[in-house]
Amino acid sequence: MYEASIIIPTHPDDLIYAHEKASKIVALGNYEIVIDSSIGLAHSTFLAISKAQCERVVITDCDTLHPVSYIPTILAMLDEYDLVKCSRATTTWNLQGAFSNFGNILAEFMLGCGIGDYTTKFYGGYKSKLLSLDCWHGHFDYIMELLYMAKRLNWSMYDMPFIPDLGGDNGKVSHTRILRDSRDYMRRMVQVRKGV
């Protein structure tokens, strides 16, 4: 029996990175690896969680930003919390970290509640709880909506700081993409607050 299920949603073009990450995760312990490359990150994540055999799940992007060494700690923290998310905004002291922190402050102001760092897609939770949330509509950045719903349901949440691994080509994020994502986040915040 597996200790937990590790979910790696990915784009079809990035499957090679997902399998590379899976090989590193397997070396950590007796974990089930579930990879899904359906179109739309939210949809892919939902399908992968649905296929998981274990109640405790950890979701991680296939990129190199999220070191697999944090997975055992996330799982241990789930003994105390409903949702444990790795936060890189407070530990990345560069332009990307500055954008992330500004985005978090703006999100909390626009949503009217504190959701912590929503800029990372590296988190752990419980399969049944995550699948009960109505945030899997297929849009690219679903994590803010997930956190907003969890907060409204009074889930216990913990922001675990981590140091991102910036090595490797697929760990690089352009400043242009950060600006574009920030624009999309703001649009989505308005929709979430309105219940769209």
C-alpha positions as CSV (number, residue, x, y, z in Angstrom):
1,M,0.0,0.0,0.0
2,Y,1.3,3.5,-0.9
3,E,2.0,6.1,1.8
4,A,0.5,8.9,-0.4
5,S,-0.2,9.8,-4.0
6,I,2.0,12.4,-5.7
7,I,0.1,14.3,-8.5
8,I,2.0,15.7,-11.4
9,P,-0.3,17.6,-13.8
10,T,1.6,18.7,-16.9
11,H,1.3,19.9,-20.5
12,P,1.7,17.2,-23.2
13,D,4.9,18.9,-24.3
14,D,6.4,18.6,-20.9
15,L,5.8,14.9,-20.2
16,I,9.5,14.2,-20.3
17,Y,10.0,16.6,-17.3
18,A,7.1,15.0,-15.4
19,H,8.7,11.5,-15.8
20,E,12.1,12.8,-14.7
21,K,10.5,14.3,-11.6
22,A,8.6,11.1,-10.9
23,S,11.9,9.1,-10.9
24,K,13.2,11.4,-8.2
25,I,10.0,11.2,-6.1
26,V,10.0,7.3,-6.2
27,A,13.5,7.4,-4.6
28,L,12.0,9.3,-1.6
29,G,9.6,6.6,-0.4
30,N,6.6,4.4,-1.2
31,Y,4.6,6.9,-3.2
32,E,2.1,6.4,-6.0
33,I,2.9,8.7,-9.0
34,V,-0.1,10.0,-11.0
35,I,0.7,12.0,-14.1
36,D,-2.0,13.6,-16.3
37,S,-1.4,15.7,-19.4
38,S,-5.0,16.7,-20.3
39,I,-5.5,20.1,-21.7
40,G,-6.0,22.8,-19.0
41,L,-4.0,22.6,-15.7
42,A,-7.0,22.6,-13.5
43,H,-8.7,19.9,-15.5
44,S,-5.5,17.8,-15.6
45,T,-5.1,18.2,-11.8
46,F,-8.7,17.2,-11.1
47,L,-8.4,14.1,-13.2
48,A,-5.1,13.1,-11.6
49,I,-6.4,13.5,-8.1
50,S,-9.5,11.5,-9.1
51,K,-7.3,8.6,-10.2
52,A,-5.2,8.7,-7.0
53,Q,-5.4,5.6,-4.7
54,C,-4.5,7.4,-1.5
55,E,-6.4,9.9,0.5
56,R,-3.3,12.0,1.2
57,V,-2.1,13.7,-2.0
58,V,0.7,16.1,-2.9
59,I,0.4,18.2,-6.1
60,T,3.5,19.5,-7.8
61,D,4.3,21.0,-11.1
62,C,6.8,19.1,-13.3
63,D,9.2,22.0,-13.4
64,T,12.4,22.3,-11.4
65,L,11.1,25.1,-9.2
66,H,9.6,22.7,-6.7
67,P,12.2,20.4,-5.1
68,V,10.9,16.9,-4.3
69,S,12.8,16.9,-1.0
70,Y,9.9,18.9,0.6
71,I,7.3,16.2,-0.1
72,P,7.8,14.2,3.1
73,T,7.5,17.4,5.2
74,I,4.3,18.4,3.4
75,L,2.8,14.9,4.2
76,A,3.9,15.1,7.8
77,M,2.2,18.5,8.2
78,L,-1.1,17.1,6.9
79,D,-1.5,15.4,10.3
80,E,-2.3,18.9,11.6
81,Y,-3.7,20.8,8.6
82,D,-6.3,20.3,5.9
83,L,-4.1,22.0,3.3
84,V,-0.3,22.6,3.3
85,K,1.1,24.7,0.5
86,C,4.7,25.6,-0.2
87,S,5.2,29.3,-0.4
88,R,8.1,30.7,-2.5
89,A,7.0,34.3,-2.4
90,T,8.6,35.0,1.0
91,T,11.8,33.2,0.1
92,T,12.5,34.4,-3.4
93,W,14.2,37.8,-3.1
94,N,14.2,38.9,-6.7
95,L,11.8,40.5,-9.2
96,Q,9.6,37.4,-9.3
97,G,9.4,37.3,-5.5
98,A,8.4,41.0,-5.5
99,F,5.7,40.4,-8.0
100,S,4.4,37.4,-6.0
101,N,4.2,39.3,-2.8
102,F,2.5,42.3,-4.4
103,G,0.0,39.8,-6.1
104,N,-0.7,38.2,-2.7
105,I,-1.5,41.5,-1.1
106,L,-3.7,42.6,-4.0
107,A,-5.5,39.2,-4.0
108,E,-6.3,39.4,-0.3
109,F,-7.6,43.0,-0.7
110,M,-9.8,42.1,-3.7
111,L,-11.1,38.9,-2.3
112,G,-11.7,40.3,1.2
113,C,-9.9,37.5,3.0
114,G,-6.4,36.2,3.7
115,I,-5.5,33.3,1.4
116,G,-1.7,33.5,1.9
117,D,0.6,32.8,-1.1
118,Y,-1.3,31.7,-4.1
119,T,1.6,31.9,-6.6
120,T,2.9,28.3,-6.2
121,K,1.3,25.1,-7.4
122,F,3.0,22.8,-4.8
123,Y,0.7,21.8,-2.1
124,G,-0.7,18.8,-0.1
125,G,-4.2,17.9,1.0
126,Y,-6.8,15.2,1.2
127,K,-8.3,13.8,-2.0
128,S,-12.0,13.8,-0.9
129,K,-11.8,17.4,0.4
130,L,-10.0,18.7,-2.7
131,L,-12.4,17.0,-5.1
132,S,-15.4,18.5,-3.2
133,L,-14.3,22.0,-4.3
134,D,-15.9,23.6,-7.4
135,C,-12.6,25.1,-8.8
136,W,-11.7,22.7,-11.5
137,H,-13.2,24.5,-14.5
138,G,-10.2,24.2,-16.8
139,H,-8.8,27.7,-16.5
140,F,-5.0,27.9,-16.1
141,D,-4.6,29.4,-12.7
142,Y,-7.1,27.7,-10.4
143,I,-5.1,27.8,-7.1
144,M,-6.4,31.2,-6.0
145,E,-9.9,29.9,-6.3
146,L,-9.1,26.7,-4.5
147,L,-7.6,28.7,-1.6
148,Y,-10.6,31.2,-1.5
149,M,-13.1,28.3,-1.2
150,A,-11.0,26.5,1.4
151,K,-10.8,29.7,3.4
152,R,-14.6,30.1,3.2
153,L,-15.0,26.5,4.5
154,N,-12.7,27.2,7.4
155,W,-10.1,24.7,6.4
156,S,-6.9,24.8,8.4
157,M,-4.1,25.9,6.1
158,Y,-0.4,26.3,6.5
159,D,2.1,28.2,4.3
160,M,5.4,26.3,4.4
161,P,8.3,28.5,3.0
162,F,10.6,26.7,0.6
163,I,13.6,27.6,-1.5
164,P,12.9,27.1,-5.2
165,D,15.4,25.2,-7.3
166,L,16.2,27.6,-10.1
167,G,18.5,25.2,-11.9
168,G,17.6,23.8,-15.3
169,D,16.0,25.4,-18.3
170,N,12.4,24.5,-17.4
171,G,12.8,26.3,-14.1
172,K,13.1,29.7,-15.6
173,V,10.2,32.1,-15.6
174,S,10.3,35.2,-17.8
175,H,9.3,38.6,-16.4
176,T,6.9,39.0,-19.4
177,R,5.1,35.9,-18.3
178,I,4.9,37.1,-14.7
179,L,3.2,40.4,-15.9
180,R,0.8,38.5,-18.1
181,D,-0.1,36.0,-15.3
182,S,-0.6,38.9,-12.9
183,R,-3.1,40.5,-15.3
184,D,-4.9,37.1,-15.6
185,Y,-4.9,36.7,-11.8
186,M,-6.6,40.1,-11.3
187,R,-9.3,39.3,-13.9
188,R,-9.9,35.9,-12.2
189,M,-10.0,37.5,-8.7
190,V,-12.9,39.7,-9.8
191,Q,-14.7,36.6,-11.2
192,V,-14.1,34.6,-8.0
193,R,-15.4,37.4,-5.8
194,K,-18.6,37.6,-7.9
195,G,-19.0,33.8,-7.8
196,V,-18.5,33.3,-11.6
